Amino acid sequence: MLVRAVALVLLIACVNVANLTLARAGVRGRELAIRSALGAGRGRVVRQLFTESVVLALGGGALGVVAAYGAIVLLKRAAPAVLPRLTTVQVDGWVLLFAVAATVVTAVATGLIPAFRAARPQLTTALNEGSAGAGMGRRRLRLRAVLVISEIALAVVLVVGAGLLIRSLWQLRAVNPGFDPQGLVTFYISPPPTRAQEPRLAALYTQVQDAAAALPGVTNAALTNFTPLSGGGLPSPVEIPGRAPDPRRDPQVWLMTVSPGYFRTLRIPVRRGREFTGTDLGAGTAV
């Protein structure tokens, strides 16, 4: 959606520049008519106007590249250090190639139409348009009106899309995720890979949990291997008695491990039954 929005903004800018170029060519109608009367061919007039559009587009493209470098510097200074792949954000060769291609396409799109339109002047009409009391040609007015209507239509599409996106984000804020994130702090620990047995690792996690629960201001602490909304889980196949297991076709369920007090810590309401407790661990009765 962001790429499409940027494309619409670029298209609106192209239409706007084309309209301004056409208006500028209309103001220079007498000049172009005099050039044609003095022997300048249509191709020469087109080349002159197209060259001006290319120079304008190259200047805009160069300023855009400079602005991109400056924006990346500001982004790296203002963004948090935990932002993924922040150090890899840069203006590389592909970005520069796209900038050059966009500049060329913009120059062609905004320069050829006004150039061909201005290169076919009716000498008498063009000279009269530049005199006192003369109006602008109807064809040029119609073309400019079409460009303005196109620009307004693209802007309306962009504004409507932005409004729908803002509305979706606002409604998403009101969705109940099933837990209360207010005042909730999460952090990750990753013990070094060792050949330690599970009881030692369980003791380590329990020690971390007890230390976190003893901190001032902490009301509850719990452990889990996957936080809510992370999309993570450990797959486990569903075994059906009397049927040979088939890893390719058997359905799987995704499991996550939690410690006692997990639902209380995340303030997840228990609809029926009870929470997990410490007595549910080990080789006790299956509940």
Secondary structure, 3 states (H helix, E strand, C coil): CHHHHHHHHHHHHHHHHHHHHHHHHHHCHHHHHHHHHCCCCHHHHHHHHHHHHHHHHHHHHHHHHHHHHHHHHHHHHHCCCCCCCHHHCCCCHHHHHHHHHHHHHHHHHHHHHHHHHHCCCCHHHHHHHCCCCCCCCHHHHHHHHHHHHHHHHHHHHHHHHHHHHHHHHHHHHCCCCCCCCCCCCCCCCCCCCCCCCHHHHHHHHHHHHHHHHCCCCCCCCCCECCCCCCCCCEEEECCCCCCCCCCCCCCEEEECCECCCHHHHCCCCCCCCCCCCHHHCCCCCCC
